[in-house]
């Protein structure tokens, strides 16, 4: 079963900030990163959202997918999955370098 991926407005703002960040390197770099992100959302999360582990800072019901950009930059895609409705709710695209105390779900 393929899940429908819904992106929360806060997660969308964080993705937009990532666009600005990645575009500062180069347009080609940004295009490459967004192609990877699209693949994660449309393939990994939409097709197999329950294969991930629970987000380590919160546990259930939140899942976490670590999206790596190069060696040092990482973002957590934090989401919930409703198996009955067939919906993945992406709640945050959260920089792993941020203070965990500032994470609100």
Jmol script that loads the backbone (N, CA, C; Angstrom):
load data "model"
ATOM      1  N   UNK A   1       0.846  -1.185   0.000  1.00  0.00           N
ATOM      2  CA  UNK A   1       0.000   0.000   0.000  1.00  0.00           C
ATOM      3  C   UNK A   1       0.890   1.246   0.000  1.00  0.00           C
ATOM      4  N   UNK A   2       0.560   2.176  -0.833  1.00  0.00           N
ATOM      5  CA  UNK A   2       1.278   3.448  -0.865  1.00  0.00           C
ATOM      6  C   UNK A   2       0.531   4.464  -0.012  1.00  0.00           C
ATOM      7  N   UNK A   3       1.275   5.121   0.861  1.00  0.00           N
ATOM      8  CA  UNK A   3       0.709   6.134   1.744  1.00  0.00           C
ATOM      9  C   UNK A   3       0.721   7.497   1.052  1.00  0.00           C
ATOM     10  N   UNK A   4      -0.223   8.332   1.395  1.00  0.00           N
ATOM     11  CA  UNK A   4      -0.231   9.722   0.938  1.00  0.00           C
ATOM     12  C   UNK A   4       0.632  10.510   1.918  1.00  0.00           C
ATOM     13  N   UNK A   5       1.543  11.317   1.401  1.00  0.00           N
ATOM     14  CA  UNK A   5       2.440  12.106   2.239  1.00  0.00           C
ATOM     15  C   UNK A   5       1.885  13.521   2.361  1.00  0.00           C
ATOM     16  N   UNK A   6       1.648  13.917   3.599  1.00  0.00           N
ATOM     17  CA  UNK A   6       1.159  15.268   3.903  1.00  0.00           C
ATOM     18  C   UNK A   6       2.260  16.000   4.655  1.00  0.00           C
ATOM     19  N   UNK A   7       2.595  17.212   4.210  1.00  0.00           N
ATOM     20  CA  UNK A   7       3.657  17.989   4.845  1.00  0.00           C
ATOM     21  C   UNK A   7       3.034  19.124   5.641  1.00  0.00           C
ATOM     22  N   UNK A   8       3.287  19.124   6.937  1.00  0.00           N
ATOM     23  CA  UNK A   8       2.799  20.154   7.842  1.00  0.00           C
ATOM     24  C   UNK A   8       3.389  21.519   7.450  1.00  0.00           C
ATOM     25  N   UNK A   9       2.655  22.606   7.660  1.00  0.00           N
ATOM     26  CA  UNK A   9       3.187  23.935   7.309  1.00  0.00           C
ATOM     27  C   UNK A   9       4.542  24.253   7.968  1.00  0.00           C
ATOM     28  N   UNK A  10       4.751  23.824   9.201  1.00  0.00           N
ATOM     29  CA  UNK A  10       6.041  24.064   9.851  1.00  0.00           C
ATOM     30  C   UNK A  10       7.152  23.303   9.138  1.00  0.00           C
ATOM     31  N   UNK A  11       6.906  22.053   8.797  1.00  0.00           N
ATOM     32  CA  UNK A  11       7.902  21.266   8.057  1.00  0.00           C
ATOM     33  C   UNK A  11       8.170  21.908   6.695  1.00  0.00           C
ATOM     34  N   UNK A  12       7.126  22.436   6.052  1.00  0.00           N
ATOM     35  CA  UNK A  12       7.321  23.086   4.753  1.00  0.00           C
ATOM     36  C   UNK A  12       8.197  24.329   4.885  1.00  0.00           C
ATOM     37  N   UNK A  13       8.009  25.091   5.948  1.00  0.00           N
ATOM     38  CA  UNK A  13       8.881  26.263   6.180  1.00  0.00           C
ATOM     39  C   UNK A  13      10.329  25.830   6.370  1.00  0.00           C
ATOM     40  N   UNK A  14      10.526  24.743   7.102  1.00  0.00           N
ATOM     41  CA  UNK A  14      11.884  24.245   7.315  1.00  0.00           C
ATOM     42  C   UNK A  14      12.493  23.720   6.018  1.00  0.00           C
ATOM     43  N   UNK A  15      11.696  23.108   5.177  1.00  0.00           N
ATOM     44  CA  UNK A  15      12.176  22.666   3.862  1.00  0.00           C
ATOM     45  C   UNK A  15      12.526  23.879   3.006  1.00  0.00           C
ATOM     46  N   UNK A  16      11.712  24.922   3.083  1.00  0.00           N
ATOM     47  CA  UNK A  16      12.005  26.153   2.350  1.00  0.00           C
ATOM     48  C   UNK A  16      13.314  26.779   2.824  1.00  0.00           C
ATOM     49  N   UNK A  17      13.567  26.744   4.140  1.00  0.00           N
ATOM     50  CA  UNK A  17      14.839  27.246   4.676  1.00  0.00           C
ATOM     51  C   UNK A  17      16.006  26.401   4.168  1.00  0.00           C
ATOM     52  N   UNK A  18      15.784  25.096   4.055  1.00  0.00           N
ATOM     53  CA  UNK A  18      16.802  24.209   3.507  1.00  0.00           C
ATOM     54  C   UNK A  18      17.081  24.560   2.041  1.00  0.00           C
ATOM     55  N   UNK A  19      16.055  24.968   1.322  1.00  0.00           N
ATOM     56  CA  UNK A  19      16.239  25.378  -0.074  1.00  0.00           C
ATOM     57  C   UNK A  19      17.170  26.579  -0.167  1.00  0.00           C
ATOM     58  N   UNK A  20      16.972  27.553   0.705  1.00  0.00           N
ATOM     59  CA  UNK A  20      17.834  28.733   0.733  1.00  0.00           C
ATOM     60  C   UNK A  20      19.255  28.319   1.088  1.00  0.00           C
ATOM     61  N   UNK A  21      19.396  27.477   2.100  1.00  0.00           N
ATOM     62  CA  UNK A  21      20.702  26.989   2.546  1.00  0.00           C
ATOM     63  C   UNK A  21      21.425  26.258   1.415  1.00  0.00           C
ATOM     64  N   UNK A  22      20.759  25.314   0.776  1.00  0.00           N
ATOM     65  CA  UNK A  22      21.415  24.519  -0.268  1.00  0.00           C
ATOM     66  C   UNK A  22      21.682  25.338  -1.526  1.00  0.00           C
ATOM     67  N   UNK A  23      20.832  26.312  -1.815  1.00  0.00           N
ATOM     68  CA  UNK A  23      21.052  27.172  -2.985  1.00  0.00           C
ATOM     69  C   UNK A  23      22.265  28.072  -2.814  1.00  0.00           C
ATOM     70  N   UNK A  24      22.632  28.346  -1.561  1.00  0.00           N
ATOM     71  CA  UNK A  24      23.806  29.184  -1.312  1.00  0.00           C
ATOM     72  C   UNK A  24      25.077  28.503  -1.800  1.00  0.00           C
ATOM     73  N   UNK A  25      25.081  27.181  -1.859  1.00  0.00           N
ATOM     74  CA  UNK A  25      26.244  26.460  -2.375  1.00  0.00           C
ATOM     75  C   UNK A  25      26.278  26.546  -3.891  1.00  0.00           C
ATOM     76  N   UNK A  26      25.187  26.124  -4.520  1.00  0.00           N
ATOM     77  CA  UNK A  26      25.037  26.240  -5.970  1.00  0.00           C
ATOM     78  C   UNK A  26      23.647  25.737  -6.346  1.00  0.00           C
ATOM     79  N   UNK A  27      23.204  26.166  -7.500  1.00  0.00           N
ATOM     80  CA  UNK A  27      21.898  25.722  -7.981  1.00  0.00           C
ATOM     81  C   UNK A  27      21.918  24.218  -8.244  1.00  0.00           C
ATOM     82  N   UNK A  28      23.007  23.722  -8.788  1.00  0.00           N
ATOM     83  CA  UNK A  28      23.128  22.293  -9.069  1.00  0.00           C
ATOM     84  C   UNK A  28      23.052  21.462  -7.786  1.00  0.00           C
ATOM     85  N   UNK A  29      23.732  21.943  -6.747  1.00  0.00           N
ATOM     86  CA  UNK A  29      23.703  21.258  -5.458  1.00  0.00           C
ATOM     87  C   UNK A  29      22.282  21.216  -4.910  1.00  0.00           C
ATOM     88  N   UNK A  30      21.589  22.332  -4.988  1.00  0.00           N
ATOM     89  CA  UNK A  30      20.213  22.406  -4.488  1.00  0.00           C
ATOM     90  C   UNK A  30      19.302  21.449  -5.261  1.00  0.00           C
ATOM     91  N   UNK A  31      19.446  21.412  -6.559  1.00  0.00           N
ATOM     92  CA  UNK A  31      18.624  20.515  -7.381  1.00  0.00           C
ATOM     93  C   UNK A  31      18.881  19.064  -6.997  1.00  0.00           C
ATOM     94  N   UNK A  32      20.147  18.723  -6.778  1.00  0.00           N
ATOM     95  CA  UNK A  32      20.502  17.361  -6.383  1.00  0.00           C
ATOM     96  C   UNK A  32      19.885  16.995  -5.028  1.00  0.00           C
ATOM     97  N   UNK A  33      19.950  17.914  -4.077  1.00  0.00           N
ATOM     98  CA  UNK A  33      19.414  17.632  -2.744  1.00  0.00           C
ATOM     99  C   UNK A  33      17.899  17.487  -2.779  1.00  0.00           C
ATOM    100  N   UNK A  34      17.228  18.314  -3.566  1.00  0.00           N
ATOM    101  CA  UNK A  34      15.766  18.228  -3.621  1.00  0.00           C
ATOM    102  C   UNK A  34      15.304  17.009  -4.396  1.00  0.00           C
ATOM    103  N   UNK A  35      16.094  16.544  -5.342  1.00  0.00           N
ATOM    104  CA  UNK A  35      15.773  15.282  -6.014  1.00  0.00           C
ATOM    105  C   UNK A  35      15.876  14.130  -5.014  1.00  0.00           C
ATOM    106  N   UNK A  36      16.906  14.161  -4.172  1.00  0.00           N
ATOM    107  CA  UNK A  36      17.058  13.148  -3.129  1.00  0.00           C
ATOM    108  C   UNK A  36      15.912  13.217  -2.120  1.00  0.00           C
ATOM    109  N   UNK A  37      15.568  14.428  -1.698  1.00  0.00           N
ATOM    110  CA  UNK A  37      14.478  14.594  -0.736  1.00  0.00           C
ATOM    111  C   UNK A  37      13.159  14.091  -1.318  1.00  0.00           C
ATOM    112  N   UNK A  38      12.904  14.414  -2.573  1.00  0.00           N
ATOM    113  CA  UNK A  38      11.688  13.941  -3.236  1.00  0.00           C
ATOM    114  C   UNK A  38      11.652  12.417  -3.284  1.00  0.00           C
ATOM    115  N   UNK A  39      12.791  11.812  -3.534  1.00  0.00           N
ATOM    116  CA  UNK A  39      12.861  10.348  -3.567  1.00  0.00           C
ATOM    117  C   UNK A  39      12.570   9.750  -2.189  1.00  0.00           C
ATOM    118  N   UNK A  40      13.111  10.354  -1.153  1.00  0.00           N
ATOM    119  CA  UNK A  40      12.853   9.874   0.211  1.00  0.00           C
ATOM    120  C   UNK A  40      11.361   9.964   0.526  1.00  0.00           C
ATOM    121  N   UNK A  41      10.761  11.101   0.202  1.00  0.00           N
ATOM    122  CA  UNK A  41       9.341  11.290   0.518  1.00  0.00           C
ATOM    123  C   UNK A  41       8.444  10.386  -0.318  1.00  0.00           C
ATOM    124  N   UNK A  42       8.715  10.291  -1.608  1.00  0.00           N
ATOM    125  CA  UNK A  42       7.823   9.551  -2.501  1.00  0.00           C
ATOM    126  C   UNK A  42       8.095   8.050  -2.526  1.00  0.00           C
ATOM    127  N   UNK A  43       9.313   7.644  -2.208  1.00  0.00           N
ATOM    128  CA  UNK A  43       9.619   6.215  -2.227  1.00  0.00           C
ATOM    129  C   UNK A  43       9.693   5.646  -0.813  1.00  0.00           C
ATOM    130  N   UNK A  44      10.618   6.141  -0.029  1.00  0.00           N
ATOM    131  CA  UNK A  44      10.857   5.547   1.286  1.00  0.00           C
ATOM    132  C   UNK A  44       9.679   5.754   2.240  1.00  0.00           C
ATOM    133  N   UNK A  45       9.232   6.989   2.383  1.00  0.00           N
ATOM    134  CA  UNK A  45       8.153   7.251   3.342  1.00  0.00           C
ATOM    135  C   UNK A  45       6.783   6.860   2.804  1.00  0.00           C
ATOM    136  N   UNK A  46       6.522   7.111   1.549  1.00  0.00           N
ATOM    137  CA  UNK A  46       5.207   6.791   0.990  1.00  0.00           C
ATOM    138  C   UNK A  46       4.991   5.283   0.854  1.00  0.00           C
ATOM    139  N   UNK A  47       6.056   4.561   0.574  1.00  0.00           N
ATOM    140  CA  UNK A  47       5.891   3.126   0.349  1.00  0.00           C
ATOM    141  C   UNK A  47       6.171   2.267   1.577  1.00  0.00           C
ATOM    142  N   UNK A  48       7.066   2.738   2.459  1.00  0.00           N
ATOM    143  CA  UNK A  48       7.447   1.925   3.611  1.00  0.00           C
ATOM    144  C   UNK A  48       7.647   2.769   4.870  1.00  0.00           C
ATOM    145  N   UNK A  49       6.661   3.530   5.287  1.00  0.00           N
ATOM    146  CA  UNK A  49       6.879   4.424   6.438  1.00  0.00           C
ATOM    147  C   UNK A  49       7.072   3.702   7.764  1.00  0.00           C
ATOM    148  N   UNK A  50       6.545   2.510   7.888  1.00  0.00           N
ATOM    149  CA  UNK A  50       6.611   1.794   9.155  1.00  0.00           C
ATOM    150  C   UNK A  50       7.888   0.977   9.311  1.00  0.00           C
ATOM    151  N   UNK A  51       8.744   0.994   8.301  1.00  0.00           N
ATOM    152  CA  UNK A  51      10.020   0.284   8.383  1.00  0.00           C
ATOM    153  C   UNK A  51      11.056   1.068   9.177  1.00  0.00           C
ATOM    154  N   UNK A  52      10.821   2.315   9.446  1.00  0.00           N
ATOM    155  CA  UNK A  52      11.768   3.163  10.174  1.00  0.00           C
ATOM    156  C   UNK A  52      11.645   2.918  11.669  1.00  0.00           C
ATOM    157  N   UNK A  53      12.650   3.381  12.386  1.00  0.00           N
ATOM    158  CA  UNK A  53      12.591   3.301  13.843  1.00  0.00           C
ATOM    159  C   UNK A  53      11.881   4.543  14.373  1.00  0.00           C
ATOM    160  N   UNK A  54      11.457   4.445  15.605  1.00  0.00           N
ATOM    161  CA  UNK A  54      10.852   5.614  16.226  1.00  0.00           C
ATOM    162  C   UNK A  54      11.929   6.671  16.435  1.00  0.00           C
ATOM    163  N   UNK A  55      11.510   7.929  16.411  1.00  0.00           N
ATOM    164  CA  UNK A  55      12.433   9.048  16.563  1.00  0.00           C
ATOM    165  C   UNK A  55      13.107   8.938  17.926  1.00  0.00           C
ATOM    166  N   UNK A  56      14.452   8.942  17.971  1.00  0.00           N
ATOM    167  CA  UNK A  56      15.154   8.660  19.224  1.00  0.00           C
ATOM    168  C   UNK A  56      14.905   9.650  20.365  1.00  0.00           C
ATOM    169  N   UNK A  57      14.559  10.882  20.059  1.00  0.00           N
ATOM    170  CA  UNK A  57      14.355  11.862  21.129  1.00  0.00           C
ATOM    171  C   UNK A  57      12.975  11.790  21.771  1.00  0.00           C
ATOM    172  N   UNK A  58      12.027  11.187  21.071  1.00  0.00           N
ATOM    173  CA  UNK A  58      10.653  11.170  21.586  1.00  0.00           C
ATOM    174  C   UNK A  58      10.054   9.779  21.697  1.00  0.00           C
ATOM    175  N   UNK A  59      10.472   8.884  20.844  1.00  0.00           N
ATOM    176  CA  UNK A  59       9.839   7.568  20.786  1.00  0.00           C
ATOM    177  C   UNK A  59       8.498   7.639  20.074  1.00  0.00           C
ATOM    178  N   UNK A  60       7.713   6.586  20.250  1.00  0.00           N
ATOM    179  CA  UNK A  60       6.406   6.504  19.588  1.00  0.00           C
ATOM    180  C   UNK A  60       5.509   7.645  20.036  1.00  0.00           C
ATOM    181  N   UNK A  61       4.658   8.147  19.184  1.00  0.00           N
ATOM    182  CA  UNK A  61       4.295   7.661  17.864  1.00  0.00           C
ATOM    183  C   UNK A  61       5.105   8.293  16.730  1.00  0.00           C
ATOM    184  N   UNK A  62       6.176   8.977  17.061  1.00  0.00           N
ATOM    185  CA  UNK A  62       6.943   9.709  16.050  1.00  0.00           C
ATOM    186  C   UNK A  62       8.063   8.848  15.471  1.00  0.00           C
ATOM    187  N   UNK A  63       8.131   8.854  14.143  1.00  0.00           N
ATOM    188  CA  UNK A  63       9.202   8.166  13.435  1.00  0.00           C
ATOM    189  C   UNK A  63      10.242   9.199  13.014  1.00  0.00           C
ATOM    190  N   UNK A  64      11.467   8.723  12.776  1.00  0.00           N
ATOM    191  CA  UNK A  64      12.512   9.613  12.315  1.00  0.00           C
ATOM    192  C   UNK A  64      13.290   9.011  11.164  1.00  0.00           C
ATOM    193  N   UNK A  65      13.510   9.823  10.148  1.00  0.00           N
ATOM    194  CA  UNK A  65      14.335   9.432   9.005  1.00  0.00           C
ATOM    195  C   UNK A  65      15.465  10.447   8.935  1.00  0.00           C
ATOM    196  N   UNK A  66      16.701   9.984   9.026  1.00  0.00           N
ATOM    197  CA  UNK A  66      17.841  10.889   9.012  1.00  0.00           C
ATOM    198  C   UNK A  66      18.266  11.146   7.570  1.00  0.00           C
ATOM    199  N   UNK A  67      18.073  12.379   7.124  1.00  0.00           N
ATOM    200  CA  UNK A  67      18.420  12.818   5.767  1.00  0.00           C
ATOM    201  C   UNK A  67      19.789  13.485   5.835  1.00  0.00           C
ATOM    202  N   UNK A  68      20.769  12.872   5.205  1.00  0.00           N
ATOM    203  CA  UNK A  68      22.142  13.369   5.264  1.00  0.00           C
ATOM    204  C   UNK A  68      22.471  14.209   4.038  1.00  0.00           C
ATOM    205  N   UNK A  69      23.148  15.315   4.305  1.00  0.00           N
ATOM    206  CA  UNK A  69      23.606  16.210   3.246  1.00  0.00           C
ATOM    207  C   UNK A  69      25.118  16.335   3.438  1.00  0.00           C
ATOM    208  N   UNK A  70      25.868  15.577   2.681  1.00  0.00           N
ATOM    209  CA  UNK A  70      27.308  15.576   2.884  1.00  0.00           C
ATOM    210  C   UNK A  70      27.680  14.809   4.141  1.00  0.00           C
ATOM    211  N   UNK A  71      28.880  15.071   4.638  1.00  0.00           N
ATOM    212  CA  UNK A  71      29.377  14.329   5.797  1.00  0.00           C
ATOM    213  C   UNK A  71      28.836  14.828   7.123  1.00  0.00           C
ATOM    214  N   UNK A  72      28.621  16.129   7.230  1.00  0.00           N
ATOM    215  CA  UNK A  72      28.324  16.701   8.540  1.00  0.00           C
ATOM    216  C   UNK A  72      26.911  17.237   8.714  1.00  0.00           C
ATOM    217  N   UNK A  73      26.223  17.545   7.656  1.00  0.00           N
ATOM    218  CA  UNK A  73      24.897  18.156   7.764  1.00  0.00           C
ATOM    219  C   UNK A  73      23.818  17.073   7.703  1.00  0.00           C
ATOM    220  N   UNK A  74      22.948  17.096   8.696  1.00  0.00           N
ATOM    221  CA  UNK A  74      21.878  16.099   8.772  1.00  0.00           C
ATOM    222  C   UNK A  74      20.567  16.779   9.189  1.00  0.00           C
ATOM    223  N   UNK A  75      19.506  16.264   8.657  1.00  0.00           N
ATOM    224  CA  UNK A  75      18.167  16.721   9.013  1.00  0.00           C
ATOM    225  C   UNK A  75      17.328  15.512   9.383  1.00  0.00           C
ATOM    226  N   UNK A  76      16.548  15.659  10.431  1.00  0.00           N
ATOM    227  CA  UNK A  76      15.584  14.629  10.789  1.00  0.00           C
ATOM    228  C   UNK A  76      14.263  14.941  10.108  1.00  0.00           C
ATOM    229  N   UNK A  77      13.740  13.982   9.375  1.00  0.00           N
ATOM    230  CA  UNK A  77      12.370  14.055   8.883  1.00  0.00           C
ATOM    231  C   UNK A  77      11.545  13.337   9.943  1.00  0.00           C
ATOM    232  N   UNK A  78      10.795  14.097  10.694  1.00  0.00           N
ATOM    233  CA  UNK A  78      10.022  13.551  11.808  1.00  0.00           C
ATOM    234  C   UNK A  78       8.567  13.455  11.350  1.00  0.00           C
ATOM    235  N   UNK A  79       7.994  12.264  11.494  1.00  0.00           N
ATOM    236  CA  UNK A  79       6.652  12.053  10.957  1.00  0.00           C
ATOM    237  C   UNK A  79       5.882  11.033  11.786  1.00  0.00           C
ATOM    238  N   UNK A  80       4.590  11.014  11.538  1.00  0.00           N
ATOM    239  CA  UNK A  80       3.725   9.967  12.057  1.00  0.00           C
ATOM    240  C   UNK A  80       3.133   9.235  10.859  1.00  0.00           C
ATOM    241  N   UNK A  81       2.707   8.019  11.084  1.00  0.00           N
ATOM    242  CA  UNK A  81       2.101   7.235  10.009  1.00  0.00           C
ATOM    243  C   UNK A  81       0.786   6.646  10.516  1.00  0.00           C
ATOM    244  N   UNK A  82      -0.271   6.918   9.782  1.00  0.00           N
ATOM    245  CA  UNK A  82      -1.589   6.385  10.122  1.00  0.00           C
ATOM    246  C   UNK A  82      -1.879   5.248   9.147  1.00  0.00           C
ATOM    247  N   UNK A  83      -1.702   4.039   9.633  1.00  0.00           N
ATOM    248  CA  UNK A  83      -1.860   2.847   8.795  1.00  0.00           C
ATOM    249  C   UNK A  83      -3.294   2.692   8.290  1.00  0.00           C
ATOM    250  N   UNK A  84      -4.268   3.018   9.110  1.00  0.00           N
ATOM    251  CA  UNK A  84      -5.671   2.881   8.716  1.00  0.00           C
ATOM    252  C   UNK A  84      -6.056   3.870   7.622  1.00  0.00           C
ATOM    253  N   UNK A  85      -5.599   5.114   7.756  1.00  0.00           N
ATOM    254  CA  UNK A  85      -5.921   6.153   6.774  1.00  0.00           C
ATOM    255  C   UNK A  85      -4.968   6.139   5.578  1.00  0.00           C
ATOM    256  N   UNK A  86      -3.813   5.497   5.738  1.00  0.00           N
ATOM    257  CA  UNK A  86      -2.827   5.470   4.664  1.00  0.00           C
ATOM    258  C   UNK A  86      -2.164   6.823   4.459  1.00  0.00           C
ATOM    259  N   UNK A  87      -1.878   7.510   5.574  1.00  0.00           N
ATOM    260  CA  UNK A  87      -1.319   8.861   5.506  1.00  0.00           C
ATOM    261  C   UNK A  87      -0.043   8.950   6.337  1.00  0.00           C
ATOM    262  N   UNK A  88       0.980   9.566   5.763  1.00  0.00           N
ATOM    263  CA  UNK A  88       2.193   9.923   6.479  1.00  0.00           C
ATOM    264  C   UNK A  88       2.139  11.424   6.695  1.00  0.00           C
ATOM    265  N   UNK A  89       2.261  11.857   7.948  1.00  0.00           N
ATOM    266  CA  UNK A  89       2.260  13.275   8.273  1.00  0.00           C
ATOM    267  C   UNK A  89       3.679  13.701   8.629  1.00  0.00           C
ATOM    268  N   UNK A  90       4.307  14.442   7.715  1.00  0.00           N
ATOM    269  CA  UNK A  90       5.649  14.959   7.976  1.00  0.00           C
ATOM    270  C   UNK A  90       5.479  16.206   8.836  1.00  0.00           C
ATOM    271  N   UNK A  91       5.969  16.126  10.069  1.00  0.00           N
ATOM    272  CA  UNK A  91       5.770  17.204  11.034  1.00  0.00           C
ATOM    273  C   UNK A  91       6.932  18.190  11.063  1.00  0.00           C
ATOM    274  N   UNK A  92       8.145  17.686  10.883  1.00  0.00           N
ATOM    275  CA  UNK A  92       9.324  18.555  10.954  1.00  0.00           C
ATOM    276  C   UNK A  92      10.372  18.075   9.958  1.00  0.00           C
ATOM    277  N   UNK A  93      11.146  19.029   9.455  1.00  0.00           N
ATOM    278  CA  UNK A  93      12.373  18.788   8.707  1.00  0.00           C
ATOM    279  C   UNK A  93      13.422  19.515   9.530  1.00  0.00           C
ATOM    280  N   UNK A  94      13.879  18.855  10.578  1.00  0.00           N
ATOM    281  CA  UNK A  94      14.576  19.486  11.682  1.00  0.00           C
ATOM    282  C   UNK A  94      16.075  19.261  11.594  1.00  0.00           C
ATOM    283  N   UNK A  95      16.835  20.338  11.614  1.00  0.00           N
ATOM    284  CA  UNK A  95      18.294  20.232  11.568  1.00  0.00           C
ATOM    285  C   UNK A  95      18.787  19.501  12.816  1.00  0.00           C
ATOM    286  N   UNK A  96      19.564  18.450  12.596  1.00  0.00           N
ATOM    287  CA  UNK A  96      20.076  17.658  13.715  1.00  0.00           C
ATOM    288  C   UNK A  96      21.092  18.423  14.547  1.00  0.00           C
ATOM    289  N   UNK A  97      21.558  19.566  14.052  1.00  0.00           N
ATOM    290  CA  UNK A  97      22.526  20.358  14.811  1.00  0.00           C
ATOM    291  C   UNK A  97      21.844  21.278  15.819  1.00  0.00           C
ATOM    292  N   UNK A  98      20.533  21.361  15.781  1.00  0.00           N
ATOM    293  CA  UNK A  98      19.812  22.223  16.727  1.00  0.00           C
ATOM    294  C   UNK A  98      19.773  21.599  18.115  1.00  0.00           C
ATOM    295  N   UNK A  99      19.531  22.457  19.095  1.00  0.00           N
ATOM    296  CA  UNK A  99      19.412  22.010  20.480  1.00  0.00           C
ATOM    297  C   UNK A  99      18.135  21.179  20.628  1.00  0.00           C
ATOM    298  N   UNK A 100      18.249  19.935  21.092  1.00  0.00           N
ATOM    299  CA  UNK A 100      17.063  19.085  21.231  1.00  0.00           C
ATOM    300  C   UNK A 100      15.991  19.676  22.147  1.00  0.00           C
ATOM    301  N   UNK A 101      16.393  20.532  23.075  1.00  0.00           N
ATOM    302  CA  UNK A 101      15.406  21.150  23.968  1.00  0.00           C
ATOM    303  C   UNK A 101      14.453  22.075  23.202  1.00  0.00           C
ATOM    304  N   UNK A 102      14.853  22.529  22.030  1.00  0.00           N
ATOM    305  CA  UNK A 102      14.020  23.418  21.235  1.00  0.00           C
ATOM    306  C   UNK A 102      13.041  22.714  20.310  1.00  0.00           C
ATOM    307  N   UNK A 103      13.049  21.399  20.320  1.00  0.00           N
ATOM    308  CA  UNK A 103      12.159  20.634  19.440  1.00  0.00           C
ATOM    309  C   UNK A 103      10.774  20.533  20.058  1.00  0.00           C
ATOM    310  N   UNK A 104       9.776  21.001  19.330  1.00  0.00           N
ATOM    311  CA  UNK A 104       8.386  20.908  19.768  1.00  0.00           C
ATOM    312  C   UNK A 104       7.590  20.204  18.684  1.00  0.00           C
ATOM    313  N   UNK A 105       6.877  19.175  19.092  1.00  0.00           N
ATOM    314  CA  UNK A 105       6.052  18.430  18.143  1.00  0.00           C
ATOM    315  C   UNK A 105       4.586  18.575  18.492  1.00  0.00           C
TER     316      UNK A 105
END
end "model"
wireframe off; spacefill off
backbone 0.3
color backbone group
